[in-house]
Amino acid sequence: MKAARFYGRRDVRVTDIPKPKPKPDQALVAIEWCGICGSDLHEYLQAGPLAIPRTKPHPITGDTMPVTLGHEFCGRIVSAPSNSHLTPGQAVMVDPRIYCKLCSRCSTTSTNACYNWGFLGLSGAGGGLSETVAVDPAMCYPLPESVPLELAALIEPLAVAWHAANLIEIDDFGGRFVLILGGGPVGIALVFVLKARGAKKIFVSEPTARRAEQNAQLVDAVFNPMKEDVGEECRKLTAGEGVDIVFDCAGIQQGLQDGMNALRHKGTYVNIAAWEKPMTIPMRELMLREITMKASMAYNDTDFKETVDAFVQGKFRGVEKMVTSRIHLDDVATKGFEELITNKDNHIKILVTPKQDRLAGAS
C-alpha cells in the first residue's frame, strides 16, 4: 500500500510498504481522511525530537524512523475481532494515542501523560497518511452515517481544545470572557469548542492579516498585538476587569505577557502551545492578580469521547470552515507539508485522502 514515510528534516516520501496484518486483537481501518497537524509540521521542519523515535525504539511500538505519519484520521472498518463492538464497513474516528495502561498515570486516568506516551503516526505502528492502519478496537469510535466522514478527522484537533477547556472544570462557559493567543489551527479549534460550550465572549490576539480575517468571522473581537495593547483592549470590552480565562496557543513571550496583562484578578491562564524557547513568567502580573496557571497536554479518554459525542450531536457549527485544502496522498509532500511552510497563514487544516474519488465528493 501507499504510505507517507518520514525519513528526516523535510524528507517525506510516499512509498509502497506492506499492508499491515492486524493481530487477533486488532481492527483494520481503511483510511478516508487524515489531517496534517502542527506536530507533524514541527517534525518535518526540525526532525524532532517530539514523539518520533530515531535510533532508540519507542518503548511501546518498538519502531524507529522512518515512520508513517498522520495521527488525525478517520476511516471505515475492514475487519475487527469478533468480540469487539465494530463491524466491517462501519465509519470510525480513531483515537491515535499510544499509552502503556500500566503506569501510575495511566492507572489514574491521566493516559495523556503516560510515561511512555506516543501517537500512531508519530511513534510508529502505522499512521493515517496511508491506506490502512491496524489499531486497538478500543480506540475506535463508531460514527453514525449521518455524520459527514469528510469532516470527522477534525475531531482529533477539537479533542486537544476540549481537554484544555476541561481544565477550567466548568460545564458551561456562559458568562465567561475568554482570550485566545494565536489564531492558528489549535486556536480556531478552541473557538469552536468554546462556542459549543456557551462562552459569552471570545477574543483572539493574532498578528497576521489572513489569520485575523479567518478568526474575525468566528469571534467577537480580534486584536493585532503588534499594533494594539491587548490587555487594554480586553478591559475595554469587559467593564474594565479583564478576561476570565486566557488560552495560549502561540507559545511566545510577548503573547504570555499580553495574556497575563489581559486577565482579571484571579483569572486562569492555560498553556496549550509547545514553546520552542524557555518561558519567563511575568511575576508582577502573576502575584498581584493571583493568577492560576495550568498546562494542557493532548487529551485523555474522557476528553476524546466527549468530543466525539459533541461532534455527532452537531455542536461544532460551522466547523467545516477549518478545512482550507483537500489533497491526495500522492501530493502530501508538495501540496501538504511544503504548502504549509510557504503559505502557512492561508491554511487552517489540510486534509489528505488516499482515495482519488473522495476529492471530488467532499464538500
C-alpha positions in Angstrom: 0.0 0.0 0.0 1.0 3.7 -0.3 2.2 5.5 2.8 3.8 8.8 3.6 7.1 7.9 5.4 9.1 10.4 7.4 12.9 10.0 7.0 14.3 13.2 8.4 14.2 17.0 8.0 12.0 18.0 5.0 12.1 14.4 3.8 8.6 12.8 3.4 8.3 10.1 0.7 5.2 8.4 -0.5 6.3 4.8 -0.9 4.9 1.3 -1.2 5.1 -0.6 2.0 3.5 -3.9 3.1 -0.1 -3.7 4.2 -0.5 -4.1 7.9 -1.5 -7.5 9.1 -3.7 -7.0 12.2 -3.1 -9.1 15.2 -6.0 -11.2 16.6 -6.9 -8.4 19.0 -6.7 -5.5 16.4 -9.0 -3.9 13.9 -8.0 -2.9 10.4 -9.1 0.5 9.3 -9.2 1.8 5.7 -8.3 5.5 5.8 -10.8 8.0 4.5 -9.2 11.3 5.6 -6.2 12.4 7.6 -5.3 15.9 8.8 -1.8 17.4 8.8 -1.1 18.6 12.4 1.3 21.3 13.6 3.2 18.5 15.4 3.7 16.8 12.0 5.0 20.1 10.6 7.3 20.6 13.5 8.9 17.2 13.0 9.1 17.8 9.2 11.0 21.1 9.8 13.1 20.2 12.8 13.4 16.4 12.6 12.1 16.3 16.2 12.6 15.1 18.7 8.9 15.2 19.7 7.5 11.7 19.6 9.2 10.2 16.6 11.7 7.5 17.6 15.1 7.8 15.9 17.9 5.4 17.0 16.2 4.1 20.2 13.0 2.2 19.5 9.8 3.6 21.0 9.2 1.6 24.3 5.7 0.5 23.2 5.7 0.3 19.4 9.3 -0.9 19.2 9.7 1.2 16.0 12.3 3.7 14.8 12.5 6.0 11.8 11.3 6.0 9.2 7.7 6.1 10.4 4.4 6.5 8.6 2.9 9.9 9.5 -0.6 11.1 10.3 -2.5 10.9 13.6 -5.7 12.9 12.8 -7.5 10.2 10.9 -10.9 8.6 10.3 -12.0 5.7 8.1 -14.0 2.5 7.8 -13.6 -0.9 9.4 -12.2 -3.6 7.1 -12.0 -6.3 9.8 -12.3 -6.5 13.5 -12.2 -9.1 16.3 -15.4 -11.0 16.6 -15.8 -9.9 20.3 -15.4 -6.2 19.5 -18.1 -3.6 19.1 -17.0 -3.0 15.5 -18.4 -4.3 12.2 -16.9 -4.2 8.6 -17.9 -1.1 6.7 -18.5 0.9 9.9 -17.3 4.5 9.9 -15.0 5.3 12.8 -12.8 8.0 14.3 -9.6 6.7 15.8 -8.1 8.0 19.0 -4.4 7.7 17.9 -2.8 7.9 21.3 -0.4 5.1 22.5 -0.1 4.5 26.2 1.1 1.6 28.4 -2.1 1.3 30.6 0.1 0.1 33.4 2.0 3.2 34.9 0.8 5.3 37.8 -0.5 8.0 35.4 -2.5 5.6 33.2 -4.0 4.0 36.3 -5.4 7.3 37.4 -6.9 8.1 34.0 -4.2 10.5 33.0 -3.4 8.5 29.9 -2.4 11.6 28.1 0.6 11.9 30.4 1.7 8.2 30.2 5.4 7.8 31.0 5.7 6.1 27.6 3.2 8.2 25.7 3.1 8.3 21.9 0.9 8.6 18.9 0.1 6.4 15.9 1.6 8.4 13.0 4.4 9.8 15.2 5.7 7.0 17.3 5.5 4.1 14.8 2.9 1.3 14.4 1.4 2.9 11.4 -0.2 6.2 10.7 -3.2 7.9 8.9 -1.2 9.1 5.9 -1.5 5.7 4.3 -4.2 3.4 3.0 -4.9 1.2 6.1 -3.9 1.0 9.7 -4.1 -1.7 12.3 -5.4 -0.3 15.6 -6.8 -1.3 19.0 -10.6 -1.6 18.7 -11.0 0.2 22.0 -9.6 3.3 20.3 -12.2 3.3 17.5 -15.3 5.4 18.0 -18.2 4.4 15.7 -19.8 7.3 13.8 -23.4 7.2 12.5 -23.8 7.5 8.7 -25.4 11.0 9.3 -22.0 12.3 10.4 -20.0 13.7 7.4 -16.9 11.5 7.3 -15.1 14.1 5.2 -15.0 16.3 8.4 -14.6 13.6 11.1 -10.7 13.9 11.1 -11.3 17.3 12.7 -12.3 15.5 15.9 -8.7 15.0 16.9 -7.6 18.7 17.0 -11.0 19.5 18.5 -10.2 17.0 21.3 -7.0 18.9 22.0 -9.0 22.0 22.5 -11.7 20.1 24.5 -9.1 18.9 27.0 -7.8 22.5 27.5 -11.4 23.7 28.2 -12.0 20.8 30.6 -9.1 22.1 32.7 -11.3 25.0 33.7 -13.6 22.5 35.4 -16.9 24.1 34.4 -19.6 22.6 32.3 -20.8 25.9 30.8 -18.6 28.8 29.7 -21.7 31.1 29.6 -20.9 34.4 31.2 -17.1 33.9 30.8 -14.8 36.2 28.8 -12.0 34.3 27.0 -8.9 35.5 25.2 -7.1 33.1 22.8 -3.5 33.9 22.0 -2.8 32.7 18.5 -5.4 32.2 15.8 -3.9 29.2 14.0 -5.4 25.7 13.8 -5.4 25.0 17.6 -6.7 28.5 18.4 -9.6 28.1 15.9 -10.4 24.6 17.1 -10.6 26.1 20.6 -13.0 28.8 19.3 -15.4 26.0 18.1 -15.1 24.1 21.4 -15.8 27.2 23.5 -18.7 28.3 21.3 -20.1 24.8 21.7 -19.8 25.1 25.4 -21.5 28.5 25.7 -18.7 31.0 26.0 -20.2 34.6 26.3 -17.4 36.5 24.5 -14.3 35.2 22.7 -11.4 37.4 21.8 -8.3 36.4 19.7 -4.9 38.0 19.6 -3.4 37.3 16.1 -0.8 39.4 14.3 -1.1 38.0 10.7 -3.7 39.6 8.5 -5.0 36.4 6.8 -5.4 34.6 10.1 -7.0 37.6 11.7 -9.5 37.6 8.9 -10.3 33.9 9.4 -10.8 34.5 13.1 -12.9 37.6 12.7 -15.6 35.5 11.1 -16.0 33.4 14.2 -15.2 35.5 17.3 -16.3 38.8 18.9 -13.0 40.7 18.5 -9.6 40.2 17.0 -6.6 42.2 18.2 -3.3 42.8 16.5 -0.7 42.5 19.2 1.9 44.3 17.0 -0.3 47.4 16.9 -2.6 47.2 19.9 -2.4 46.9 23.7 -4.2 43.5 24.0 -4.7 43.9 27.8 -6.2 47.4 27.4 -8.5 46.3 24.5 -9.8 43.4 26.6 -10.5 45.6 29.6 -12.5 48.0 27.3 -14.8 45.1 26.4 -15.1 43.7 30.0 -16.1 46.8 32.0 -12.5 47.4 33.0 -12.0 44.0 34.6 -10.2 41.9 32.1 -10.9 38.4 30.7 -11.6 35.4 32.9 -9.5 32.9 31.0 -6.6 33.0 28.6 -5.7 30.1 26.4 -2.2 30.3 25.0 -1.9 28.7 21.5 1.0 30.8 20.5 3.9 29.9 22.8 5.9 33.2 22.6 7.0 35.5 25.4 5.1 38.6 24.1 1.9 36.6 24.0 2.4 35.4 27.6 2.9 39.0 28.7 -0.1 40.2 26.8 -2.2 37.3 28.2 -1.2 37.9 31.8 -2.0 41.6 31.4 -5.4 40.9 29.9 -6.5 38.6 32.8 -8.8 39.8 35.6 -8.0 39.3 39.2 -7.9 35.5 40.0 -8.1 34.7 36.3 -6.8 31.5 34.8 -4.0 31.1 32.2 -4.0 27.8 30.3 -1.0 27.0 28.1 -1.6 24.7 25.1 1.3 25.7 23.0 4.6 23.9 22.5 7.2 26.5 23.4 10.5 26.5 21.5 12.2 28.8 23.9 12.1 29.0 27.7 9.1 30.8 29.2 9.7 33.7 31.6 6.8 34.3 33.9 5.8 38.0 34.5 5.8 37.7 38.3 4.2 41.1 39.0 1.1 40.2 37.0 1.1 36.6 38.4 1.2 37.7 42.0 -0.8 41.0 42.0 -3.7 39.3 40.0 -3.3 36.0 41.9 -3.4 34.2 38.5 -3.8 30.4 38.3 -1.5 28.8 35.6 -2.3 25.5 34.0 -0.8 23.4 31.2 -2.7 21.3 28.7 -1.3 18.1 27.2 -3.2 16.4 24.3 -6.3 14.7 25.7 -7.4 11.7 27.8 -10.0 9.0 27.1 -12.9 11.1 28.5 -12.0 14.2 26.5 -11.9 12.2 23.3 -15.2 10.5 23.9 -16.9 13.8 24.9 -15.5 15.4 21.7 -16.8 12.6 19.5 -20.2 12.9 21.2 -20.4 16.6 20.7 -19.4 16.2 17.0 -22.1 13.6 16.5 -24.6 15.9 18.1 -23.7 18.7 15.7 -22.4 21.1 18.4 -19.5 22.4 16.3 -21.5 24.5 14.0 -19.5 25.8 11.0 -16.5 23.6 11.7 -16.2 22.9 8.0 -14.5 26.3 7.8 -11.4 24.8 9.4 -10.7 22.8 6.2 -8.8 25.1 3.8 -7.5 22.4 1.4 -8.0 18.8 0.4 -5.3 16.8 -1.3 -4.4 13.3 -2.4 -1.9 11.2 -0.5 0.5 11.3 -3.5 0.8 15.1 -3.2 1.3 15.2 0.6 4.9 16.5 0.5 4.4 19.3 -2.0 0.7 20.3 -1.5 0.7 19.4 2.1 3.9 20.0 4.1 5.6 22.4 1.7 2.4 24.3 1.2 2.1 24.8 5.0 5.6 26.2 5.1 5.3 28.6 2.2 1.6 29.6 2.7 1.0 28.8 6.4 -1.2 31.8 7.1 -3.6 30.8 4.3 -4.4 27.5 5.9 -6.1 26.1 9.0 -6.3 22.4 8.2 -5.2 20.5 5.1 -6.9 17.1 4.9 -5.4 14.2 2.9 -7.1 11.1 1.4 -5.6 8.0 -0.3 -8.8 7.7 -2.4 -8.9 9.9 -5.5 -12.7 9.8 -5.8 -13.1 11.3 -2.3 -11.6 14.6 -3.6 -14.5 15.1 -6.0 -17.1 14.1 -3.5 -16.0 16.1 -0.4 -17.8 19.3 0.4 
